[in-house]
């Protein structure tokens, strides 16, 4: 399902943002690393293909 954009503040994660809550990459972001918005980063490739 499409959700408001979010990204991870973990520096070991790719510099991308997500807009689907069922994204396999986005699902790996724990709540404490998840922040709203794009942070100026491009859309993740998994989200782009959903
Ligand atoms: Zn994604």
mmCIF file of the protein (N, C-alpha, C, O) and its ligand, coordinates in Angstrom:
data_MODEL
# 
_entry.id   MODEL 
# 
loop_
_entity.id 
_entity.type 
_entity.pdbx_number_of_molecules 
1 polymer     1 
2 non-polymer 1 
# 
_entity_poly.entity_id                      1 
_entity_poly.type                           'polypeptide(L)' 
_entity_poly.nstd_linkage                   no 
_entity_poly.nstd_monomer                   no 
_entity_poly.pdbx_seq_one_letter_code       
;(UNK)(UNK)(UNK)(UNK)(UNK)(UNK)(UNK)(UNK)(UNK)(UNK)(UNK)(UNK)(UNK)(UNK)(UNK)(UNK)
(UNK)(UNK)(UNK)(UNK)(UNK)(UNK)(UNK)(UNK)(UNK)(UNK)(UNK)(UNK)(UNK)(UNK)(UNK)(UNK)
(UNK)(UNK)(UNK)(UNK)(UNK)(UNK)(UNK)(UNK)(UNK)(UNK)(UNK)(UNK)(UNK)(UNK)(UNK)(UNK)
(UNK)(UNK)
;
_entity_poly.pdbx_seq_one_letter_code_can   XXXXXXXXXXXXXXXXXXXXXXXXXXXXXXXXXXXXXXXXXXXXXXXXXX 
_entity_poly.pdbx_strand_id                 A 
# 
loop_
_entity_poly_seq.entity_id 
_entity_poly_seq.num 
_entity_poly_seq.mon_id 
_entity_poly_seq.hetero 
1 1  UNK n 
1 2  UNK n 
1 3  UNK n 
1 4  UNK n 
1 5  UNK n 
1 6  UNK n 
1 7  UNK n 
1 8  UNK n 
1 9  UNK n 
1 10 UNK n 
1 11 UNK n 
1 12 UNK n 
1 13 UNK n 
1 14 UNK n 
1 15 UNK n 
1 16 UNK n 
1 17 UNK n 
1 18 UNK n 
1 19 UNK n 
1 20 UNK n 
1 21 UNK n 
1 22 UNK n 
1 23 UNK n 
1 24 UNK n 
1 25 UNK n 
1 26 UNK n 
1 27 UNK n 
1 28 UNK n 
1 29 UNK n 
1 30 UNK n 
1 31 UNK n 
1 32 UNK n 
1 33 UNK n 
1 34 UNK n 
1 35 UNK n 
1 36 UNK n 
1 37 UNK n 
1 38 UNK n 
1 39 UNK n 
1 40 UNK n 
1 41 UNK n 
1 42 UNK n 
1 43 UNK n 
1 44 UNK n 
1 45 UNK n 
1 46 UNK n 
1 47 UNK n 
1 48 UNK n 
1 49 UNK n 
1 50 UNK n 
# 
loop_
_struct_asym.id 
_struct_asym.entity_id 
A 1 
B 2 
# 
loop_
_chem_comp.id 
_chem_comp.type 
_chem_comp.mon_nstd_flag 
UNK 'L-peptide linking' . 
ZN  non-polymer         . 
# 
_pdbx_entity_nonpoly.entity_id   2 
_pdbx_entity_nonpoly.name        ? 
_pdbx_entity_nonpoly.comp_id     ZN 
# 
_pdbx_nonpoly_scheme.asym_id         B 
_pdbx_nonpoly_scheme.entity_id       2 
_pdbx_nonpoly_scheme.mon_id          ZN 
_pdbx_nonpoly_scheme.ndb_seq_num     1 
_pdbx_nonpoly_scheme.pdb_seq_num     101 
_pdbx_nonpoly_scheme.auth_seq_num    101 
_pdbx_nonpoly_scheme.pdb_mon_id      ZN 
_pdbx_nonpoly_scheme.auth_mon_id     ZN 
_pdbx_nonpoly_scheme.pdb_strand_id   A 
_pdbx_nonpoly_scheme.pdb_ins_code    . 
# 
loop_
_atom_site.group_PDB 
_atom_site.id 
_atom_site.type_symbol 
_atom_site.label_atom_id 
_atom_site.label_alt_id 
_atom_site.label_comp_id 
_atom_site.label_asym_id 
_atom_site.label_entity_id 
_atom_site.label_seq_id 
_atom_site.pdbx_PDB_ins_code 
_atom_site.Cartn_x 
_atom_site.Cartn_y 
_atom_site.Cartn_z 
_atom_site.occupancy 
_atom_site.B_iso_or_equiv 
_atom_site.pdbx_formal_charge 
_atom_site.auth_seq_id 
_atom_site.auth_comp_id 
_atom_site.auth_asym_id 
_atom_site.auth_atom_id 
_atom_site.pdbx_PDB_model_num 
ATOM   1   N  N  . UNK A 1 1  ? 0.839  -1.195 0.000  1.00 0.00 ? 1   UNK A N  1 
ATOM   2   C  CA . UNK A 1 1  ? 0.000  0.000  0.000  1.00 0.00 ? 1   UNK A CA 1 
ATOM   3   C  C  . UNK A 1 1  ? 0.874  1.245  0.000  1.00 0.00 ? 1   UNK A C  1 
ATOM   4   O  O  . UNK A 1 1  ? 1.932  1.282  0.628  1.00 0.00 ? 1   UNK A O  1 
ATOM   5   N  N  . UNK A 1 2  ? 0.412  2.258  -0.713 1.00 0.00 ? 2   UNK A N  1 
ATOM   6   C  CA . UNK A 1 2  ? 1.164  3.502  -0.787 1.00 0.00 ? 2   UNK A CA 1 
ATOM   7   C  C  . UNK A 1 2  ? 0.991  4.297  0.512  1.00 0.00 ? 2   UNK A C  1 
ATOM   8   O  O  . UNK A 1 2  ? -0.117 4.405  1.037  1.00 0.00 ? 2   UNK A O  1 
ATOM   9   N  N  . UNK A 1 3  ? 2.085  4.844  1.019  1.00 0.00 ? 3   UNK A N  1 
ATOM   10  C  CA . UNK A 1 3  ? 2.074  5.598  2.270  1.00 0.00 ? 3   UNK A CA 1 
ATOM   11  C  C  . UNK A 1 3  ? 2.869  6.888  2.066  1.00 0.00 ? 3   UNK A C  1 
ATOM   12  O  O  . UNK A 1 3  ? 3.574  7.025  1.066  1.00 0.00 ? 3   UNK A O  1 
ATOM   13  N  N  . UNK A 1 4  ? 2.764  7.838  3.006  1.00 0.00 ? 4   UNK A N  1 
ATOM   14  C  CA . UNK A 1 4  ? 3.602  9.043  2.896  1.00 0.00 ? 4   UNK A CA 1 
ATOM   15  C  C  . UNK A 1 4  ? 5.079  8.664  2.850  1.00 0.00 ? 4   UNK A C  1 
ATOM   16  O  O  . UNK A 1 4  ? 5.492  7.662  3.433  1.00 0.00 ? 4   UNK A O  1 
ATOM   17  N  N  . UNK A 1 5  ? 5.862  9.472  2.156  1.00 0.00 ? 5   UNK A N  1 
ATOM   18  C  CA . UNK A 1 5  ? 7.280  9.140  1.970  1.00 0.00 ? 5   UNK A CA 1 
ATOM   19  C  C  . UNK A 1 5  ? 8.004  9.024  3.307  1.00 0.00 ? 5   UNK A C  1 
ATOM   20  O  O  . UNK A 1 5  ? 7.705  9.736  4.265  1.00 0.00 ? 5   UNK A O  1 
ATOM   21  N  N  . UNK A 1 6  ? 8.958  8.110  3.339  1.00 0.00 ? 6   UNK A N  1 
ATOM   22  C  CA . UNK A 1 6  ? 9.775  7.914  4.535  1.00 0.00 ? 6   UNK A CA 1 
ATOM   23  C  C  . UNK A 1 6  ? 11.164 7.450  4.108  1.00 0.00 ? 6   UNK A C  1 
ATOM   24  O  O  . UNK A 1 6  ? 11.369 7.010  2.977  1.00 0.00 ? 6   UNK A O  1 
ATOM   25  N  N  . UNK A 1 7  ? 12.126 7.560  5.049  1.00 0.00 ? 7   UNK A N  1 
ATOM   26  C  CA . UNK A 1 7  ? 13.494 7.155  4.759  1.00 0.00 ? 7   UNK A CA 1 
ATOM   27  C  C  . UNK A 1 7  ? 14.145 6.690  6.055  1.00 0.00 ? 7   UNK A C  1 
ATOM   28  O  O  . UNK A 1 7  ? 13.579 6.839  7.138  1.00 0.00 ? 7   UNK A O  1 
ATOM   29  N  N  . UNK A 1 8  ? 15.348 6.122  5.927  1.00 0.00 ? 8   UNK A N  1 
ATOM   30  C  CA . UNK A 1 8  ? 16.084 5.648  7.094  1.00 0.00 ? 8   UNK A CA 1 
ATOM   31  C  C  . UNK A 1 8  ? 17.219 6.600  7.415  1.00 0.00 ? 8   UNK A C  1 
ATOM   32  O  O  . UNK A 1 8  ? 17.898 7.098  6.517  1.00 0.00 ? 8   UNK A O  1 
ATOM   33  N  N  . UNK A 1 9  ? 17.423 6.853  8.705  1.00 0.00 ? 9   UNK A N  1 
ATOM   34  C  CA . UNK A 1 9  ? 18.559 7.690  9.108  1.00 0.00 ? 9   UNK A CA 1 
ATOM   35  C  C  . UNK A 1 9  ? 19.795 6.844  9.377  1.00 0.00 ? 9   UNK A C  1 
ATOM   36  O  O  . UNK A 1 9  ? 20.841 7.377  9.746  1.00 0.00 ? 9   UNK A O  1 
ATOM   37  N  N  . UNK A 1 10 ? 19.685 5.516  9.194  1.00 0.00 ? 10  UNK A N  1 
ATOM   38  C  CA . UNK A 1 10 ? 20.845 4.644  9.370  1.00 0.00 ? 10  UNK A CA 1 
ATOM   39  C  C  . UNK A 1 10 ? 21.824 4.867  8.209  1.00 0.00 ? 10  UNK A C  1 
ATOM   40  O  O  . UNK A 1 10 ? 21.464 4.688  7.046  1.00 0.00 ? 10  UNK A O  1 
ATOM   41  N  N  . UNK A 1 11 ? 23.052 5.254  8.529  1.00 0.00 ? 11  UNK A N  1 
ATOM   42  C  CA . UNK A 1 11 ? 24.010 5.602  7.482  1.00 0.00 ? 11  UNK A CA 1 
ATOM   43  C  C  . UNK A 1 11 ? 24.433 4.402  6.644  1.00 0.00 ? 11  UNK A C  1 
ATOM   44  O  O  . UNK A 1 11 ? 24.984 4.576  5.557  1.00 0.00 ? 11  UNK A O  1 
ATOM   45  N  N  . UNK A 1 12 ? 24.187 3.188  7.127  1.00 0.00 ? 12  UNK A N  1 
ATOM   46  C  CA . UNK A 1 12 ? 24.555 2.007  6.338  1.00 0.00 ? 12  UNK A CA 1 
ATOM   47  C  C  . UNK A 1 12 ? 23.448 1.629  5.355  1.00 0.00 ? 12  UNK A C  1 
ATOM   48  O  O  . UNK A 1 12 ? 23.631 0.727  4.538  1.00 0.00 ? 12  UNK A O  1 
ATOM   49  N  N  . UNK A 1 13 ? 22.293 2.315  5.425  1.00 0.00 ? 13  UNK A N  1 
ATOM   50  C  CA . UNK A 1 13 ? 21.217 2.063  4.473  1.00 0.00 ? 13  UNK A CA 1 
ATOM   51  C  C  . UNK A 1 13 ? 21.441 2.911  3.228  1.00 0.00 ? 13  UNK A C  1 
ATOM   52  O  O  . UNK A 1 13 ? 22.085 3.958  3.297  1.00 0.00 ? 13  UNK A O  1 
ATOM   53  N  N  . UNK A 1 14 ? 20.910 2.461  2.079  1.00 0.00 ? 14  UNK A N  1 
ATOM   54  C  CA . UNK A 1 14 ? 21.055 3.257  0.851  1.00 0.00 ? 14  UNK A CA 1 
ATOM   55  C  C  . UNK A 1 14 ? 20.379 4.616  0.977  1.00 0.00 ? 14  UNK A C  1 
ATOM   56  O  O  . UNK A 1 14 ? 19.393 4.764  1.699  1.00 0.00 ? 14  UNK A O  1 
ATOM   57  N  N  . UNK A 1 15 ? 20.914 5.604  0.270  1.00 0.00 ? 15  UNK A N  1 
ATOM   58  C  CA . UNK A 1 15 ? 20.352 6.958  0.306  1.00 0.00 ? 15  UNK A CA 1 
ATOM   59  C  C  . UNK A 1 15 ? 19.160 7.061  -0.644 1.00 0.00 ? 15  UNK A C  1 
ATOM   60  O  O  . UNK A 1 15 ? 19.236 7.671  -1.711 1.00 0.00 ? 15  UNK A O  1 
ATOM   61  N  N  . UNK A 1 16 ? 18.061 6.445  -0.221 1.00 0.00 ? 16  UNK A N  1 
ATOM   62  C  CA . UNK A 1 16 ? 16.828 6.482  -1.008 1.00 0.00 ? 16  UNK A CA 1 
ATOM   63  C  C  . UNK A 1 16 ? 15.656 6.703  -0.055 1.00 0.00 ? 16  UNK A C  1 
ATOM   64  O  O  . UNK A 1 16 ? 15.784 6.536  1.158  1.00 0.00 ? 16  UNK A O  1 
ATOM   65  N  N  . UNK A 1 17 ? 14.514 7.082  -0.623 1.00 0.00 ? 17  UNK A N  1 
ATOM   66  C  CA . UNK A 1 17 ? 13.305 7.158  0.196  1.00 0.00 ? 17  UNK A CA 1 
ATOM   67  C  C  . UNK A 1 17 ? 12.278 6.149  -0.336 1.00 0.00 ? 17  UNK A C  1 
ATOM   68  O  O  . UNK A 1 17 ? 12.413 5.627  -1.443 1.00 0.00 ? 17  UNK A O  1 
ATOM   69  N  N  . UNK A 1 18 ? 11.271 5.894  0.466  1.00 0.00 ? 18  UNK A N  1 
ATOM   70  C  CA . UNK A 1 18 ? 10.252 4.894  0.132  1.00 0.00 ? 18  UNK A CA 1 
ATOM   71  C  C  . UNK A 1 18 ? 8.873  5.517  0.192  1.00 0.00 ? 18  UNK A C  1 
ATOM   72  O  O  . UNK A 1 18 ? 8.660  6.509  0.888  1.00 0.00 ? 18  UNK A O  1 
ATOM   73  N  N  . UNK A 1 19 ? 7.927  4.925  -0.548 1.00 0.00 ? 19  UNK A N  1 
ATOM   74  C  CA . UNK A 1 19 ? 6.537  5.381  -0.435 1.00 0.00 ? 19  UNK A CA 1 
ATOM   75  C  C  . UNK A 1 19 ? 5.553  4.209  -0.449 1.00 0.00 ? 19  UNK A C  1 
ATOM   76  O  O  . UNK A 1 19 ? 4.374  4.385  -0.756 1.00 0.00 ? 19  UNK A O  1 
ATOM   77  N  N  . UNK A 1 20 ? 6.049  3.005  -0.113 1.00 0.00 ? 20  UNK A N  1 
ATOM   78  C  CA . UNK A 1 20 ? 5.166  1.848  0.048  1.00 0.00 ? 20  UNK A CA 1 
ATOM   79  C  C  . UNK A 1 20 ? 5.504  1.159  1.363  1.00 0.00 ? 20  UNK A C  1 
ATOM   80  O  O  . UNK A 1 20 ? 6.679  0.967  1.676  1.00 0.00 ? 20  UNK A O  1 
ATOM   81  N  N  . UNK A 1 21 ? 4.495  0.788  2.130  1.00 0.00 ? 21  UNK A N  1 
ATOM   82  C  CA . UNK A 1 21 ? 4.791  0.141  3.407  1.00 0.00 ? 21  UNK A CA 1 
ATOM   83  C  C  . UNK A 1 21 ? 5.105  -1.346 3.238  1.00 0.00 ? 21  UNK A C  1 
ATOM   84  O  O  . UNK A 1 21 ? 5.551  -1.986 4.190  1.00 0.00 ? 21  UNK A O  1 
ATOM   85  N  N  . UNK A 1 22 ? 4.880  -1.911 2.044  1.00 0.00 ? 22  UNK A N  1 
ATOM   86  C  CA . UNK A 1 22 ? 5.230  -3.311 1.810  1.00 0.00 ? 22  UNK A CA 1 
ATOM   87  C  C  . UNK A 1 22 ? 6.516  -3.446 0.996  1.00 0.00 ? 22  UNK A C  1 
ATOM   88  O  O  . UNK A 1 22 ? 6.792  -4.513 0.447  1.00 0.00 ? 22  UNK A O  1 
ATOM   89  N  N  . UNK A 1 23 ? 7.296  -2.378 0.916  1.00 0.00 ? 23  UNK A N  1 
ATOM   90  C  CA . UNK A 1 23 ? 8.584  -2.438 0.223  1.00 0.00 ? 23  UNK A CA 1 
ATOM   91  C  C  . UNK A 1 23 ? 9.542  -3.347 1.016  1.00 0.00 ? 23  UNK A C  1 
ATOM   92  O  O  . UNK A 1 23 ? 9.701  -3.159 2.223  1.00 0.00 ? 23  UNK A O  1 
ATOM   93  N  N  . UNK A 1 24 ? 10.186 -4.336 0.349  1.00 0.00 ? 24  UNK A N  1 
ATOM   94  C  CA . UNK A 1 24 ? 11.084 -5.235 1.083  1.00 0.00 ? 24  UNK A CA 1 
ATOM   95  C  C  . UNK A 1 24 ? 12.263 -4.499 1.709  1.00 0.00 ? 24  UNK A C  1 
ATOM   96  O  O  . UNK A 1 24 ? 12.757 -4.898 2.764  1.00 0.00 ? 24  UNK A O  1 
ATOM   97  N  N  . UNK A 1 25 ? 12.709 -3.441 1.071  1.00 0.00 ? 25  UNK A N  1 
ATOM   98  C  CA . UNK A 1 25 ? 13.812 -2.656 1.623  1.00 0.00 ? 25  UNK A CA 1 
ATOM   99  C  C  . UNK A 1 25 ? 13.319 -1.754 2.755  1.00 0.00 ? 25  UNK A C  1 
ATOM   100 O  O  . UNK A 1 25 ? 13.961 -1.658 3.801  1.00 0.00 ? 25  UNK A O  1 
ATOM   101 N  N  . UNK A 1 26 ? 12.185 -1.099 2.544  1.00 0.00 ? 26  UNK A N  1 
ATOM   102 C  CA . UNK A 1 26 ? 11.632 -0.212 3.555  1.00 0.00 ? 26  UNK A CA 1 
ATOM   103 C  C  . UNK A 1 26 ? 11.195 -0.942 4.810  1.00 0.00 ? 26  UNK A C  1 
ATOM   104 O  O  . UNK A 1 26 ? 11.254 -0.395 5.912  1.00 0.00 ? 26  UNK A O  1 
ATOM   105 N  N  . UNK A 1 27 ? 10.749 -2.202 4.637  1.00 0.00 ? 27  UNK A N  1 
ATOM   106 C  CA . UNK A 1 27 ? 10.301 -2.979 5.794  1.00 0.00 ? 27  UNK A CA 1 
ATOM   107 C  C  . UNK A 1 27 ? 11.446 -3.310 6.738  1.00 0.00 ? 27  UNK A C  1 
ATOM   108 O  O  . UNK A 1 27 ? 11.220 -3.631 7.904  1.00 0.00 ? 27  UNK A O  1 
ATOM   109 N  N  . UNK A 1 28 ? 12.672 -3.233 6.237  1.00 0.00 ? 28  UNK A N  1 
ATOM   110 C  CA . UNK A 1 28 ? 13.821 -3.558 7.079  1.00 0.00 ? 28  UNK A CA 1 
ATOM   111 C  C  . UNK A 1 28 ? 14.251 -2.384 7.954  1.00 0.00 ? 28  UNK A C  1 
ATOM   112 O  O  . UNK A 1 28 ? 15.131 -2.523 8.803  1.00 0.00 ? 28  UNK A O  1 
ATOM   113 N  N  . UNK A 1 29 ? 13.621 -1.221 7.739  1.00 0.00 ? 29  UNK A N  1 
ATOM   114 C  CA . UNK A 1 29 ? 13.968 -0.058 8.554  1.00 0.00 ? 29  UNK A CA 1 
ATOM   115 C  C  . UNK A 1 29 ? 13.223 -0.153 9.884  1.00 0.00 ? 29  UNK A C  1 
ATOM   116 O  O  . UNK A 1 29 ? 11.992 -0.107 9.888  1.00 0.00 ? 29  UNK A O  1 
ATOM   117 N  N  . UNK A 1 30 ? 13.920 -0.281 11.006 1.00 0.00 ? 30  UNK A N  1 
ATOM   118 C  CA . UNK A 1 30 ? 13.236 -0.297 12.288 1.00 0.00 ? 30  UNK A CA 1 
ATOM   119 C  C  . UNK A 1 30 ? 12.627 1.069  12.598 1.00 0.00 ? 30  UNK A C  1 
ATOM   120 O  O  . UNK A 1 30 ? 13.078 2.089  12.078 1.00 0.00 ? 30  UNK A O  1 
ATOM   121 N  N  . UNK A 1 31 ? 11.612 1.080  13.439 1.00 0.00 ? 31  UNK A N  1 
ATOM   122 C  CA . UNK A 1 31 ? 10.869 2.312  13.720 1.00 0.00 ? 31  UNK A CA 1 
ATOM   123 C  C  . UNK A 1 31 ? 11.785 3.428  14.210 1.00 0.00 ? 31  UNK A C  1 
ATOM   124 O  O  . UNK A 1 31 ? 11.567 4.598  13.895 1.00 0.00 ? 31  UNK A O  1 
ATOM   125 N  N  . UNK A 1 32 ? 12.809 3.068  14.981 1.00 0.00 ? 32  UNK A N  1 
ATOM   126 C  CA . UNK A 1 32 ? 13.673 4.120  15.537 1.00 0.00 ? 32  UNK A CA 1 
ATOM   127 C  C  . UNK A 1 32 ? 14.589 4.738  14.490 1.00 0.00 ? 32  UNK A C  1 
ATOM   128 O  O  . UNK A 1 32 ? 15.187 5.784  14.744 1.00 0.00 ? 32  UNK A O  1 
ATOM   129 N  N  . UNK A 1 33 ? 14.718 4.112  13.306 1.00 0.00 ? 33  UNK A N  1 
ATOM   130 C  CA . UNK A 1 33 ? 15.510 4.694  12.218 1.00 0.00 ? 33  UNK A CA 1 
ATOM   131 C  C  . UNK A 1 33 ? 14.642 5.321  11.136 1.00 0.00 ? 33  UNK A C  1 
ATOM   132 O  O  . UNK A 1 33 ? 15.153 5.948  10.208 1.00 0.00 ? 33  UNK A O  1 
ATOM   133 N  N  . UNK A 1 34 ? 13.341 5.152  11.254 1.00 0.00 ? 34  UNK A N  1 
ATOM   134 C  CA . UNK A 1 34 ? 12.438 5.613  10.205 1.00 0.00 ? 34  UNK A CA 1 
ATOM   135 C  C  . UNK A 1 34 ? 12.018 7.058  10.454 1.00 0.00 ? 34  UNK A C  1 
ATOM   136 O  O  . UNK A 1 34 ? 11.598 7.412  11.556 1.00 0.00 ? 34  UNK A O  1 
ATOM   137 N  N  . UNK A 1 35 ? 12.135 7.885  9.421  1.00 0.00 ? 35  UNK A N  1 
ATOM   138 C  CA . UNK A 1 35 ? 11.730 9.289  9.511  1.00 0.00 ? 35  UNK A CA 1 
ATOM   139 C  C  . UNK A 1 35 ? 10.861 9.643  8.308  1.00 0.00 ? 35  UNK A C  1 
ATOM   140 O  O  . UNK A 1 35 ? 11.045 9.080  7.229  1.00 0.00 ? 35  UNK A O  1 
ATOM   141 N  N  . UNK A 1 36 ? 9.916  10.571 8.479  1.00 0.00 ? 36  UNK A N  1 
ATOM   142 C  CA . UNK A 1 36 ? 9.083  10.966 7.341  1.00 0.00 ? 36  UNK A CA 1 
ATOM   143 C  C  . UNK A 1 36 ? 9.839  11.841 6.352  1.00 0.00 ? 36  UNK A C  1 
ATOM   144 O  O  . UNK A 1 36 ? 10.803 12.517 6.711  1.00 0.00 ? 36  UNK A O  1 
ATOM   145 N  N  . UNK A 1 37 ? 9.385  11.818 5.092  1.00 0.00 ? 37  UNK A N  1 
ATOM   146 C  CA . UNK A 1 37 ? 9.962  12.677 4.069  1.00 0.00 ? 37  UNK A CA 1 
ATOM   147 C  C  . UNK A 1 37 ? 10.975 11.957 3.204  1.00 0.00 ? 37  UNK A C  1 
ATOM   148 O  O  . UNK A 1 37 ? 11.306 10.796 3.445  1.00 0.00 ? 37  UNK A O  1 
ATOM   149 N  N  . UNK A 1 38 ? 11.466 12.661 2.191  1.00 0.00 ? 38  UNK A N  1 
ATOM   150 C  CA . UNK A 1 38 ? 12.397 12.064 1.228  1.00 0.00 ? 38  UNK A CA 1 
ATOM   151 C  C  . UNK A 1 38 ? 13.851 12.317 1.594  1.00 0.00 ? 38  UNK A C  1 
ATOM   152 O  O  . UNK A 1 38 ? 14.741 11.614 1.115  1.00 0.00 ? 38  UNK A O  1 
ATOM   153 N  N  . UNK A 1 39 ? 14.102 13.309 2.434  1.00 0.00 ? 39  UNK A N  1 
ATOM   154 C  CA . UNK A 1 39 ? 15.450 13.751 2.775  1.00 0.00 ? 39  UNK A CA 1 
ATOM   155 C  C  . UNK A 1 39 ? 16.223 14.168 1.527  1.00 0.00 ? 39  UNK A C  1 
ATOM   156 O  O  . UNK A 1 39 ? 17.454 14.210 1.547  1.00 0.00 ? 39  UNK A O  1 
ATOM   157 N  N  . UNK A 1 40 ? 15.513 14.477 0.439  1.00 0.00 ? 40  UNK A N  1 
ATOM   158 C  CA . UNK A 1 40 ? 16.161 14.889 -0.801 1.00 0.00 ? 40  UNK A CA 1 
ATOM   159 C  C  . UNK A 1 40 ? 16.733 13.741 -1.613 1.00 0.00 ? 40  UNK A C  1 
ATOM   160 O  O  . UNK A 1 40 ? 17.455 13.954 -2.587 1.00 0.00 ? 40  UNK A O  1 
ATOM   161 N  N  . UNK A 1 41 ? 16.406 12.522 -1.205 1.00 0.00 ? 41  UNK A N  1 
ATOM   162 C  CA . UNK A 1 41 ? 16.936 11.341 -1.884 1.00 0.00 ? 41  UNK A CA 1 
ATOM   163 C  C  . UNK A 1 41 ? 15.951 10.823 -2.925 1.00 0.00 ? 41  UNK A C  1 
ATOM   164 O  O  . UNK A 1 41 ? 14.751 11.081 -2.823 1.00 0.00 ? 41  UNK A O  1 
ATOM   165 N  N  . UNK A 1 42 ? 16.455 10.080 -3.946 1.00 0.00 ? 42  UNK A N  1 
ATOM   166 C  CA . UNK A 1 42 ? 15.575 9.516  -4.971 1.00 0.00 ? 42  UNK A CA 1 
ATOM   167 C  C  . UNK A 1 42 ? 14.726 8.370  -4.422 1.00 0.00 ? 42  UNK A C  1 
ATOM   168 O  O  . UNK A 1 42 ? 15.004 7.818  -3.357 1.00 0.00 ? 42  UNK A O  1 
ATOM   169 N  N  . UNK A 1 43 ? 13.702 8.036  -5.169 1.00 0.00 ? 43  UNK A N  1 
ATOM   170 C  CA . UNK A 1 43 ? 12.810 6.941  -4.769 1.00 0.00 ? 43  UNK A CA 1 
ATOM   171 C  C  . UNK A 1 43 ? 13.527 5.598  -4.907 1.00 0.00 ? 43  UNK A C  1 
ATOM   172 O  O  . UNK A 1 43 ? 14.241 5.351  -5.879 1.00 0.00 ? 43  UNK A O  1 
ATOM   173 N  N  . UNK A 1 44 ? 13.317 4.743  -3.911 1.00 0.00 ? 44  UNK A N  1 
ATOM   174 C  CA . UNK A 1 44 ? 13.903 3.409  -3.932 1.00 0.00 ? 44  UNK A CA 1 
ATOM   175 C  C  . UNK A 1 44 ? 13.392 2.610  -5.142 1.00 0.00 ? 44  UNK A C  1 
ATOM   176 O  O  . UNK A 1 44 ? 12.254 2.793  -5.576 1.00 0.00 ? 44  UNK A O  1 
ATOM   177 N  N  . UNK A 1 45 ? 14.239 1.727  -5.678 1.00 0.00 ? 45  UNK A N  1 
ATOM   178 C  CA . UNK A 1 45 ? 13.876 1.018  -6.912 1.00 0.00 ? 45  UNK A CA 1 
ATOM   179 C  C  . UNK A 1 45 ? 12.740 0.038  -6.686 1.00 0.00 ? 45  UNK A C  1 
ATOM   180 O  O  . UNK A 1 45 ? 11.964 -0.228 -7.604 1.00 0.00 ? 45  UNK A O  1 
ATOM   181 N  N  . UNK A 1 46 ? 12.627 -0.499 -5.490 1.00 0.00 ? 46  UNK A N  1 
ATOM   182 C  CA . UNK A 1 46 ? 11.514 -1.412 -5.213 1.00 0.00 ? 46  UNK A CA 1 
ATOM   183 C  C  . UNK A 1 46 ? 10.201 -0.635 -5.241 1.00 0.00 ? 46  UNK A C  1 
ATOM   184 O  O  . UNK A 1 46 ? 9.228  -1.058 -5.864 1.00 0.00 ? 46  UNK A O  1 
ATOM   185 N  N  . UNK A 1 47 ? 10.189 0.513  -4.553 1.00 0.00 ? 47  UNK A N  1 
ATOM   186 C  CA . UNK A 1 47 ? 8.982  1.339  -4.542 1.00 0.00 ? 47  UNK A CA 1 
ATOM   187 C  C  . UNK A 1 47 ? 8.652  1.824  -5.944 1.00 0.00 ? 47  UNK A C  1 
ATOM   188 O  O  . UNK A 1 47 ? 7.479  1.916  -6.306 1.00 0.00 ? 47  UNK A O  1 
ATOM   189 N  N  . UNK A 1 48 ? 9.657  2.132  -6.726 1.00 0.00 ? 48  UNK A N  1 
ATOM   190 C  CA . UNK A 1 48 ? 9.409  2.649  -8.081 1.00 0.00 ? 48  UNK A CA 1 
ATOM   191 C  C  . UNK A 1 48 ? 8.737  1.609  -8.952 1.00 0.00 ? 48  UNK A C  1 
ATOM   192 O  O  . UNK A 1 48 ? 7.996  1.952  -9.873 1.00 0.00 ? 48  UNK A O  1 
ATOM   193 N  N  . UNK A 1 49 ? 8.988  0.342  -8.668 1.00 0.00 ? 49  UNK A N  1 
ATOM   194 C  CA . UNK A 1 49 ? 8.407  -0.710 -9.519 1.00 0.00 ? 49  UNK A CA 1 
ATOM   195 C  C  . UNK A 1 49 ? 7.088  -1.233 -8.961 1.00 0.00 ? 49  UNK A C  1 
ATOM   196 O  O  . UNK A 1 49 ? 6.484  -2.122 -9.560 1.00 0.00 ? 49  UNK A O  1 
ATOM   197 N  N  . UNK A 1 50 ? 6.633  -0.711 -7.845 1.00 0.00 ? 50  UNK A N  1 
ATOM   198 C  CA . UNK A 1 50 ? 5.362  -1.168 -7.270 1.00 0.00 ? 50  UNK A CA 1 
ATOM   199 C  C  . UNK A 1 50 ? 4.192  -0.291 -7.713 1.00 0.00 ? 50  UNK A C  1 
ATOM   200 O  O  . UNK A 1 50 ? 3.052  -0.537 -7.319 1.00 0.00 ? 50  UNK A O  1 
HETATM 201 ZN ZN . ZN  B 2 .  ? 11.239 1.189  -1.081 1.00 0.00 ? 101 ZN  A ZN 1 
# 
